[in-house]
Amino acid sequence: MRLLVSAPINSLSFGNVSVNILREFYKKNIDLVFFPIGDKLDFGAYDKIDNDFIEYVKKAASSRYEKIDKDLPSLKLWHINSSESRYTKNQSLLTFHEVSQVTSIEKNILKCQDQVFVTSNYTKRIFEMNDIANVKFIPLGFDKDFCLTGKTYLEDKIHFGIFGKFEKRKNTARIIKSWLKLFGNNSKYQLSCAVTNPFLDKAKFQDEMIKIFEGKQYNNINFVPYMQTNSEVNDYLNSIDIDLSGLSGAEGWNLPAFNSTALGKWSVVMNATAHKDWATADNCILVEPTKLKDCYDGIFFTPNSAFNQGQFFDISDDEMDAAILKSVEYAKKSNPNGLKLQEKFTYETTADTLLDSIKN
Protein backbone atom coordinates (compact mmCIF):
# COMPACT_ATOMS: atom_id res chain seq x y z
CA MET A 1 0.00 0.00 0.00
CA ARG A 2 1.27 3.47 -0.89
CA LEU A 3 0.25 6.15 1.61
CA LEU A 4 0.99 9.85 1.79
CA VAL A 5 1.57 11.08 5.35
CA SER A 6 2.01 14.66 6.50
CA ALA A 7 3.22 14.93 10.10
CA PRO A 8 5.83 16.58 12.32
CA ILE A 9 9.02 14.82 13.40
CA ASN A 10 10.22 16.42 16.64
CA SER A 11 10.36 15.85 20.40
CA LEU A 12 6.92 17.32 21.17
CA SER A 13 3.74 15.28 21.65
CA PHE A 14 2.63 15.30 18.02
CA GLY A 15 6.15 14.42 16.91
CA ASN A 16 6.27 11.54 19.39
CA VAL A 17 2.98 10.12 18.13
CA SER A 18 4.08 10.57 14.52
CA VAL A 19 7.33 8.67 15.06
CA ASN A 20 5.57 5.77 16.79
CA ILE A 21 2.93 5.42 14.08
CA LEU A 22 5.50 5.71 11.29
CA ARG A 23 7.56 2.97 12.96
CA GLU A 24 4.59 0.66 12.63
CA PHE A 25 4.14 1.65 8.97
CA TYR A 26 7.83 0.80 8.45
CA LYS A 27 7.32 -2.65 9.98
CA LYS A 28 4.36 -3.20 7.65
CA ASN A 29 6.38 -2.15 4.56
CA ILE A 30 4.04 0.70 3.73
CA ASP A 31 5.26 2.54 0.62
CA LEU A 32 5.49 5.91 2.33
CA VAL A 33 5.30 9.32 0.70
CA PHE A 34 6.24 11.72 3.49
CA PHE A 35 5.71 15.48 3.82
CA PRO A 36 7.25 16.61 7.14
CA ILE A 37 5.32 19.45 8.79
CA GLY A 38 7.82 22.23 9.44
CA ASP A 39 9.87 20.81 6.56
CA LYS A 40 12.46 19.22 8.82
CA LEU A 41 13.19 15.82 10.35
CA ASP A 42 14.33 16.16 13.95
CA PHE A 43 15.10 12.69 15.30
CA GLY A 44 17.37 14.03 18.06
CA ALA A 45 15.17 12.83 20.93
CA TYR A 46 14.81 9.30 19.58
CA ASP A 47 18.12 7.77 20.59
CA LYS A 48 16.70 4.23 20.76
CA ILE A 49 15.23 3.92 17.26
CA ASP A 50 16.58 1.85 14.40
CA ASN A 51 18.75 3.71 11.87
CA ASP A 52 17.03 1.76 9.09
CA PHE A 53 13.74 3.33 10.16
CA ILE A 54 15.27 6.81 10.04
CA GLU A 55 16.52 6.11 6.51
CA TYR A 56 13.03 4.87 5.57
CA VAL A 57 11.50 8.21 6.61
CA LYS A 58 14.30 10.27 5.03
CA LYS A 59 13.91 8.42 1.74
CA ALA A 60 10.11 8.86 1.86
CA ALA A 61 10.63 12.61 2.36
CA SER A 62 13.35 13.10 -0.26
CA SER A 63 11.37 11.23 -2.94
CA ARG A 64 7.97 12.71 -2.09
CA TYR A 65 7.64 14.87 -5.21
CA GLU A 66 8.48 11.92 -7.43
CA LYS A 67 5.80 9.73 -5.84
CA ILE A 68 3.01 12.24 -5.15
CA ASP A 69 -0.25 11.45 -6.91
CA LYS A 70 -3.64 13.10 -6.52
CA ASP A 71 -5.32 9.72 -6.07
CA LEU A 72 -3.15 8.58 -3.17
CA PRO A 73 -4.86 8.22 0.21
CA SER A 74 -3.32 10.65 2.67
CA LEU A 75 -3.09 10.96 6.44
CA LYS A 76 -2.29 14.18 8.27
CA LEU A 77 -1.28 14.26 11.95
CA TRP A 78 -1.81 17.82 13.08
CA HIS A 79 -3.91 20.42 14.89
CA ILE A 80 -7.25 21.37 13.37
CA ASN A 81 -5.74 24.78 12.64
CA SER A 82 -3.92 24.49 9.27
CA SER A 83 -5.45 21.11 8.43
CA GLU A 84 -7.55 22.64 5.68
CA SER A 85 -4.61 22.20 3.27
CA ARG A 86 -4.04 18.85 1.59
CA TYR A 87 -1.83 17.17 -1.01
CA THR A 88 -4.31 14.69 -2.49
CA LYS A 89 -8.04 14.35 -3.08
CA ASN A 90 -8.69 12.17 -0.02
CA GLN A 91 -7.32 13.19 3.36
CA SER A 92 -7.82 11.69 6.81
CA LEU A 93 -6.86 13.76 9.83
CA LEU A 94 -5.57 12.49 13.19
CA THR A 95 -5.86 15.34 15.67
CA PHE A 96 -6.03 16.22 19.38
CA HIS A 97 -8.81 18.38 20.81
CA GLU A 98 -9.23 19.10 24.53
CA VAL A 99 -11.98 21.69 24.97
CA SER A 100 -15.76 21.43 25.31
CA GLN A 101 -16.76 23.31 22.16
CA VAL A 102 -16.16 23.34 18.43
CA THR A 103 -16.03 26.70 16.69
CA SER A 104 -17.69 27.25 13.31
CA ILE A 105 -14.27 27.44 11.65
CA GLU A 106 -13.05 24.24 13.33
CA LYS A 107 -16.27 22.58 12.23
CA ASN A 108 -15.75 23.65 8.61
CA ILE A 109 -12.17 22.35 8.56
CA LEU A 110 -13.17 19.05 10.15
CA LYS A 111 -15.97 18.60 7.63
CA CYS A 112 -13.44 19.06 4.82
CA GLN A 113 -11.69 15.85 5.92
CA ASP A 114 -12.73 12.50 4.49
CA GLN A 115 -12.21 11.02 7.95
CA VAL A 116 -11.30 12.45 11.34
CA PHE A 117 -9.46 10.31 13.90
CA VAL A 118 -9.37 11.44 17.52
CA THR A 119 -7.61 10.03 20.55
CA SER A 120 -10.46 10.26 23.05
CA ASN A 121 -14.10 9.28 23.16
CA TYR A 122 -14.76 12.63 24.85
CA THR A 123 -13.59 14.47 21.74
CA LYS A 124 -15.56 12.10 19.51
CA ARG A 125 -18.76 12.97 21.39
CA ILE A 126 -18.03 16.71 21.24
CA PHE A 127 -17.50 16.51 17.47
CA GLU A 128 -20.59 14.38 16.86
CA MET A 129 -22.71 16.78 18.93
CA ASN A 130 -21.61 19.44 16.45
CA ASP A 131 -22.78 17.48 13.42
CA ILE A 132 -19.34 16.17 12.47
CA ALA A 133 -20.18 12.62 11.47
CA ASN A 134 -16.93 11.32 9.97
CA VAL A 135 -15.22 10.76 13.35
CA LYS A 136 -13.52 7.65 14.74
CA PHE A 137 -11.85 7.09 18.12
CA ILE A 138 -8.33 5.68 17.78
CA PRO A 139 -6.44 5.10 21.05
CA LEU A 140 -2.70 5.66 21.19
CA GLY A 141 -0.20 3.10 22.47
CA PHE A 142 2.62 2.58 24.90
CA ASP A 143 5.94 3.92 23.66
CA LYS A 144 8.31 0.94 23.47
CA ASP A 145 11.29 3.29 23.91
CA PHE A 146 10.36 3.19 27.58
CA CYS A 147 11.09 0.22 29.84
CA LEU A 148 11.78 -0.66 33.45
CA THR A 149 15.43 0.01 34.29
CA GLY A 150 15.58 -2.05 37.48
CA LYS A 151 17.54 0.72 39.19
CA THR A 152 16.87 2.00 42.71
CA TYR A 153 16.16 5.71 42.99
CA LEU A 154 15.78 7.78 46.18
CA GLU A 155 15.01 4.66 48.19
CA ASP A 156 14.44 6.58 51.44
CA LYS A 157 12.13 9.22 49.91
CA ILE A 158 8.74 9.29 48.27
CA HIS A 159 9.49 10.81 44.89
CA PHE A 160 6.73 12.71 43.08
CA GLY A 161 6.98 13.85 39.48
CA ILE A 162 5.25 16.24 37.09
CA PHE A 163 6.06 15.89 33.40
CA GLY A 164 4.64 18.01 30.57
CA LYS A 165 4.55 21.60 29.36
CA PHE A 166 3.80 24.23 32.05
CA GLU A 167 0.19 25.10 31.18
CA LYS A 168 -3.02 26.30 32.78
CA ARG A 169 -5.04 23.35 31.43
CA LYS A 170 -2.53 20.97 33.01
CA ASN A 171 -2.86 22.75 36.39
CA THR A 172 0.94 22.83 36.66
CA ALA A 173 1.19 25.84 38.96
CA ARG A 174 -1.64 24.60 41.19
CA ILE A 175 -0.13 21.13 41.53
CA ILE A 176 3.27 22.50 42.55
CA LYS A 177 1.70 24.92 45.02
CA SER A 178 -0.47 22.18 46.54
CA TRP A 179 2.49 19.82 46.88
CA LEU A 180 4.64 22.48 48.56
CA LYS A 181 1.84 23.22 51.01
CA LEU A 182 1.66 19.53 51.94
CA PHE A 183 5.31 18.44 51.81
CA GLY A 184 7.50 21.49 51.35
CA ASN A 185 10.86 21.15 53.23
CA ASN A 186 9.91 17.69 54.50
CA SER A 187 12.95 15.53 53.76
CA LYS A 188 10.82 12.39 53.38
CA TYR A 189 9.42 13.71 50.12
CA GLN A 190 10.87 14.98 46.83
CA LEU A 191 9.20 16.65 43.84
CA SER A 192 10.84 16.71 40.40
CA CYS A 193 9.25 19.01 37.83
CA ALA A 194 9.99 18.41 34.14
CA VAL A 195 7.76 21.23 32.94
CA THR A 196 9.74 23.07 30.27
CA ASN A 197 7.42 24.91 27.90
CA PRO A 198 9.20 26.22 24.78
CA PHE A 199 6.17 28.37 23.96
CA LEU A 200 6.13 30.17 27.32
CA ASP A 201 8.04 33.41 27.62
CA LYS A 202 10.92 33.16 30.13
CA ALA A 203 9.78 36.26 32.03
CA LYS A 204 6.24 34.86 32.25
CA PHE A 205 7.59 31.58 33.65
CA GLN A 206 9.63 33.46 36.27
CA ASP A 207 6.52 35.42 37.27
CA GLU A 208 4.64 32.15 37.74
CA MET A 209 7.44 30.82 39.95
CA ILE A 210 7.34 33.94 42.11
CA LYS A 211 3.61 33.44 42.63
CA ILE A 212 4.06 29.76 43.50
CA PHE A 213 6.92 30.18 45.98
CA GLU A 214 5.57 33.38 47.61
CA GLY A 215 9.06 34.41 48.73
CA LYS A 216 9.77 31.10 50.50
CA GLN A 217 12.62 28.67 49.86
CA TYR A 218 12.23 24.91 49.58
CA ASN A 219 14.93 22.25 49.64
CA ASN A 220 12.95 19.28 48.32
CA ILE A 221 11.77 20.47 44.91
CA ASN A 222 13.84 20.56 41.76
CA PHE A 223 13.19 21.60 38.17
CA VAL A 224 14.57 19.13 35.66
CA PRO A 225 16.23 20.75 32.61
CA TYR A 226 14.76 19.92 29.23
CA MET A 227 15.48 16.26 28.55
CA GLN A 228 17.10 15.84 25.14
CA THR A 229 16.51 12.11 24.60
CA ASN A 230 13.99 9.37 25.30
CA SER A 231 16.65 7.58 27.36
CA GLU A 232 16.69 10.55 29.76
CA VAL A 233 12.89 10.60 29.87
CA ASN A 234 12.84 6.87 30.57
CA ASP A 235 15.23 7.29 33.49
CA TYR A 236 13.09 10.13 34.85
CA LEU A 237 9.86 8.10 34.62
CA ASN A 238 11.54 5.16 36.35
CA SER A 239 12.81 7.36 39.17
CA ILE A 240 9.43 8.60 40.41
CA ASP A 241 6.99 6.82 42.71
CA ILE A 242 3.93 9.01 42.13
CA ASP A 243 3.06 10.85 38.92
CA LEU A 244 0.97 14.02 39.21
CA SER A 245 0.73 14.85 35.50
CA GLY A 246 -2.74 13.31 35.37
CA LEU A 247 -4.26 16.15 37.40
CA SER A 248 -4.72 17.95 34.10
CA GLY A 249 -8.26 19.07 33.35
CA ALA A 250 -8.10 18.60 29.59
CA GLU A 251 -6.14 16.09 27.53
CA GLY A 252 -6.13 14.48 24.11
CA TRP A 253 -4.41 11.41 25.68
CA ASN A 254 -1.78 12.55 28.24
CA LEU A 255 1.37 10.70 27.21
CA PRO A 256 3.34 11.40 30.45
CA ALA A 257 0.67 10.09 32.82
CA PHE A 258 -0.14 7.15 30.55
CA ASN A 259 3.48 6.06 30.08
CA SER A 260 4.17 6.47 33.81
CA THR A 261 1.18 4.29 34.68
CA ALA A 262 2.14 1.70 32.06
CA LEU A 263 5.59 1.49 33.69
CA GLY A 264 3.88 0.48 36.93
CA LYS A 265 3.94 3.86 38.65
CA TRP A 266 0.90 5.21 40.45
CA SER A 267 -0.61 8.30 38.83
CA VAL A 268 -3.10 10.74 40.32
CA VAL A 269 -5.54 11.25 37.46
CA MET A 270 -8.56 13.51 36.97
CA ASN A 271 -11.30 11.27 35.64
CA ALA A 272 -12.09 13.40 32.60
CA THR A 273 -11.52 13.82 28.85
CA ALA A 274 -9.03 11.30 27.38
CA HIS A 275 -8.04 9.92 30.79
CA LYS A 276 -11.33 8.03 30.87
CA ASP A 277 -10.19 5.86 27.95
CA TRP A 278 -7.26 4.29 29.79
CA ALA A 279 -7.28 5.27 33.49
CA THR A 280 -9.36 3.16 35.87
CA ALA A 281 -9.76 2.79 39.62
CA ASP A 282 -7.61 -0.34 39.34
CA ASN A 283 -4.58 1.29 37.71
CA CYS A 284 -4.72 4.92 38.91
CA ILE A 285 -5.73 7.12 41.81
CA LEU A 286 -8.81 8.69 40.25
CA VAL A 287 -10.17 12.12 41.16
CA GLU A 288 -13.63 13.08 39.97
CA PRO A 289 -13.97 16.58 38.46
CA THR A 290 -16.51 18.73 40.26
CA LYS A 291 -16.80 21.79 38.03
CA LEU A 292 -15.83 23.42 34.76
CA LYS A 293 -13.69 26.48 34.07
CA ASP A 294 -12.99 28.61 31.02
CA CYS A 295 -10.01 27.38 29.04
CA TYR A 296 -8.36 30.72 28.32
CA ASP A 297 -4.68 31.08 29.17
CA GLY A 298 -3.58 33.87 26.82
CA ILE A 299 -1.19 31.54 24.95
CA PHE A 300 -2.87 28.54 23.33
CA PHE A 301 -6.41 29.44 24.34
CA THR A 302 -7.57 33.04 23.84
CA PRO A 303 -11.13 34.44 24.00
CA ASN A 304 -13.04 34.95 20.74
CA SER A 305 -10.46 33.02 18.72
CA ALA A 306 -11.31 30.88 15.71
CA PHE A 307 -9.84 27.88 17.54
CA ASN A 308 -9.71 26.32 21.02
CA GLN A 309 -12.81 27.74 22.67
CA GLY A 310 -14.73 26.33 25.62
CA GLN A 311 -14.10 24.89 29.04
CA PHE A 312 -11.89 22.45 30.91
CA PHE A 313 -12.76 20.17 33.82
CA ASP A 314 -11.64 21.24 37.27
CA ILE A 315 -11.43 20.40 40.96
CA SER A 316 -11.04 22.61 44.02
CA ASP A 317 -7.75 23.22 45.83
CA ASP A 318 -8.99 21.09 48.75
CA GLU A 319 -9.80 18.20 46.43
CA MET A 320 -6.36 18.44 44.84
CA ASP A 321 -4.71 18.45 48.26
CA ALA A 322 -6.69 15.39 49.32
CA ALA A 323 -5.81 13.48 46.15
CA ILE A 324 -2.08 14.16 46.51
CA LEU A 325 -2.18 13.17 50.19
CA LYS A 326 -4.02 9.96 49.36
CA SER A 327 -1.36 8.99 46.84
CA VAL A 328 1.28 8.62 49.59
CA GLU A 329 -0.17 5.27 50.64
CA TYR A 330 0.47 3.91 47.11
CA ALA A 331 4.16 4.89 46.98
CA LYS A 332 6.71 2.06 46.60
CA LYS A 333 3.85 -0.39 45.88
CA SER A 334 3.54 -2.34 42.63
CA ASN A 335 0.88 -1.47 40.07
CA PRO A 336 0.30 -4.67 38.04
CA ASN A 337 -2.81 -3.26 36.35
CA GLY A 338 -0.78 -0.28 35.22
CA LEU A 339 1.78 -2.58 33.61
CA LYS A 340 -1.04 -4.30 31.70
CA LEU A 341 -1.61 -1.08 29.75
CA GLN A 342 1.54 -1.90 27.76
CA GLU A 343 -0.23 -4.84 26.16
CA LYS A 344 -3.73 -3.37 26.04
CA PHE A 345 -2.69 -0.22 24.17
CA THR A 346 -0.12 -0.62 21.39
CA TYR A 347 0.92 1.50 18.43
CA GLU A 348 0.57 -1.60 16.27
CA THR A 349 -3.15 -1.52 16.99
CA THR A 350 -3.22 2.24 16.38
CA ALA A 351 -1.54 1.82 12.98
CA ASP A 352 -3.70 -1.18 12.00
CA THR A 353 -6.89 0.72 12.82
CA LEU A 354 -5.74 3.73 10.83
CA LEU A 355 -4.79 1.67 7.79
CA ASP A 356 -7.99 -0.40 7.85
CA SER A 357 -10.10 2.76 8.02
CA ILE A 358 -8.15 4.54 5.29
CA LYS A 359 -8.36 1.52 2.94
CA ASN A 360 -12.12 1.40 3.37
Residue pairs with C-beta under 8 A, 6 or more apart in sequence:
1 30
1 31
1 355
1 359
2 30
2 31
2 32
2 33
2 67
2 72
3 25
3 30
3 31
3 32
3 33
3 72
3 73
3 74
3 75
3 355
3 358
4 33
4 34
4 35
4 64
4 68
4 72
4 73
4 74
4 75
4 87
4 88
5 22
5 25
5 32
5 33
5 34
5 35
5 60
5 74
5 75
5 76
5 77
6 34
6 35
6 36
6 37
6 74
6 75
6 76
6 77
6 78
6 87
7 14
7 15
7 18
7 21
7 22
7 34
7 36
7 37
7 75
7 76
7 77
7 78
8 14
8 15
8 18
8 36
8 37
8 38
8 77
8 78
9 15
9 18
9 19
9 36
9 40
9 41
9 42
9 43
9 57
10 38
10 42
10 45
11 42
11 44
11 45
11 228
13 96
13 252
13 255
14 77
14 78
14 79
14 96
15 42
15 45
16 45
16 143
16 255
17 77
17 94
17 140
17 255
18 77
19 43
19 46
19 49
20 140
20 141
20 143
20 347
20 350
21 77
21 347
21 350
21 351
21 354
22 32
22 34
22 53
22 57
23 49
23 53
23 347
24 347
24 348
24 350
24 351
24 352
25 32
25 351
25 355
26 32
26 52
26 53
26 56
26 57
27 348
28 351
28 355
30 355
31 67
32 56
32 57
32 60
33 60
33 63
33 64
33 67
33 68
33 72
34 57
34 60
34 61
34 64
35 61
35 64
35 87
36 61
37 77
37 78
41 57
41 58
41 61
43 49
43 54
44 228
44 229
45 228
45 229
45 230
46 145
46 229
46 230
47 229
47 230
47 231
48 145
48 230
48 231
49 145
68 87
68 88
69 88
70 88
70 89
71 88
71 89
72 87
72 88
72 90
73 88
73 90
73 92
73 358
73 359
74 86
74 87
74 88
74 90
74 91
74 92
75 91
75 92
75 93
75 94
75 354
75 358
76 83
76 86
76 91
76 92
76 93
76 94
77 93
77 94
77 95
78 93
78 95
79 95
79 96
79 307
80 93
80 95
80 97
80 106
80 109
80 110
80 307
81 109
81 306
81 307
83 93
83 95
83 109
83 113
84 109
84 112
90 114
91 113
91 114
92 113
92 114
92 115
92 116
92 117
92 354
92 357
92 358
93 110
93 113
93 115
93 116
93 117
94 117
94 118
94 119
94 138
94 354
95 116
95 117
95 118
96 118
96 119
96 123
96 252
96 253
97 118
97 123
97 126
97 127
97 252
98 123
98 169
98 250
98 251
98 252
98 273
98 295
98 308
98 312
99 126
99 250
99 295
99 301
99 308
99 309
99 310
99 311
99 312
100 126
100 292
100 295
100 310
100 311
100 312
101 126
101 309
101 310
101 311
102 110
102 126
102 127
102 130
102 132
103 305
103 306
103 307
103 309
105 306
105 307
106 306
106 307
107 130
107 131
107 132
110 116
110 127
110 132
110 134
110 135
111 132
111 134
113 134
114 134
115 134
115 135
115 136
115 357
115 358
116 127
116 132
116 134
116 135
116 136
117 135
117 136
117 137
117 138
117 354
117 357
118 124
118 127
118 135
118 136
118 137
118 138
118 252
119 137
119 138
119 139
119 140
119 252
119 253
119 274
119 277
120 137
120 251
120 252
120 253
120 273
120 274
120 276
120 277
121 137
121 276
121 277
122 272
122 273
122 274
122 276
123 137
123 252
123 273
123 274
124 135
124 136
124 137
127 135
128 135
136 353
136 357
137 277
138 350
138 353
138 354
138 357
139 253
139 277
139 278
139 345
139 349
139 350
140 253
140 255
140 258
140 345
140 347
140 350
141 345
141 346
141 347
141 348
141 349
141 350
142 258
142 259
142 262
142 341
142 342
142 345
142 346
142 347
143 230
143 255
143 259
143 347
144 347
145 230
145 234
146 230
146 233
146 234
146 237
146 259
146 262
146 263
147 234
147 263
148 238
148 263
148 264
149 234
149 235
149 238
151 235
151 238
151 239
153 159
153 238
153 239
153 240
154 190
154 239
156 188
157 187
157 188
157 189
157 190
158 188
158 189
158 190
158 241
158 242
158 328
158 331
158 332
159 189
159 190
159 191
159 192
159 239
159 240
159 241
159 242
160 179
160 183
160 189
160 190
160 191
160 192
160 240
160 241
160 242
160 243
160 244
160 324
160 327
161 191
161 192
161 193
161 194
161 236
161 237
161 239
161 240
161 242
161 243
161 244
161 245
161 260
162 172
162 175
162 176
162 191
162 192
162 193
162 194
162 195
162 243
162 244
162 245
163 194
163 195
163 233
163 236
163 237
163 243
163 245
163 256
163 260
164 170
164 172
164 194
164 195
164 245
164 248
164 254
164 256
165 172
165 195
165 196
165 197
165 198
165 199
165 200
166 172
166 173
166 195
166 196
166 197
166 200
166 205
166 208
167 197
167 297
167 299
167 300
168 295
168 297
168 301
169 248
169 249
169 250
169 295
169 297
169 300
169 301
169 312
170 245
170 247
170 248
170 249
171 247
171 248
171 249
171 320
172 193
172 195
173 208
173 211
173 212
174 247
174 317
174 320
175 244
175 247
175 320
175 324
176 191
176 193
176 212
176 221
177 212
178 317
178 320
178 321
178 324
179 191
179 221
179 244
179 324
180 191
180 212
180 213
180 216
180 218
180 221
181 321
182 321
182 324
182 325
183 189
183 191
183 220
184 216
184 218
184 220
184 221
185 218
185 219
185 220
186 220
187 219
187 220
189 220
190 220
190 221
190 222
191 220
191 221
191 222
192 221
192 222
192 224
192 236
192 239
192 240
193 221
193 222
193 223
193 224
194 223
194 224
194 227
194 236
195 223
196 225
196 226
197 205
199 299
199 300
200 299
224 236
227 233
227 236
237 243
237 256
237 259
237 260
237 263
237 265
238 263
240 260
240 265
241 265
241 266
241 331
241 332
242 265
242 266
242 267
242 268
242 327
242 328
242 330
242 331
243 256
243 257
243 260
243 261
243 265
243 266
243 267
243 268
244 267
244 268
244 324
244 327
245 254
245 256
245 257
245 260
245 267
246 254
246 257
246 261
246 267
246 268
246 269
246 270
246 275
246 279
246 284
247 268
247 269
247 270
247 287
247 315
247 320
247 323
248 254
248 257
248 270
249 270
249 272
249 273
249 289
249 293
249 312
249 313
249 314
249 315
250 272
250 273
250 295
250 312
250 313
251 257
251 273
251 274
251 275
252 273
252 274
253 274
253 277
253 278
254 274
254 275
257 267
257 269
257 275
257 279
258 278
258 341
258 345
260 267
261 267
261 269
261 278
261 279
261 283
261 284
261 335
261 338
261 341
262 338
262 339
262 341
262 342
262 345
263 338
263 339
264 334
264 335
264 336
264 338
264 339
265 335
265 338
266 284
266 285
266 327
266 330
266 331
266 333
266 335
266 338
267 279
267 284
267 285
267 338
268 284
268 285
268 287
268 323
268 324
268 326
268 327
269 275
269 279
269 284
269 285
269 286
269 287
270 286
270 287
270 288
270 289
270 313
270 315
271 279
271 286
271 287
271 288
271 289
272 289
272 313
273 313
275 284
278 341
278 344
278 345
279 286
280 286
280 337
282 337
283 335
283 337
283 338
283 340
283 341
284 338
285 323
285 326
285 327
285 330
287 315
287 319
287 320
287 323
288 315
289 313
289 314
289 315
290 314
290 315
290 316
290 319
291 313
291 314
291 315
291 316
292 311
292 312
292 313
292 314
293 311
293 312
293 314
294 310
294 311
294 312
295 301
295 308
295 309
295 310
295 311
295 312
296 302
296 303
300 308
301 308
301 309
302 308
303 309
315 323
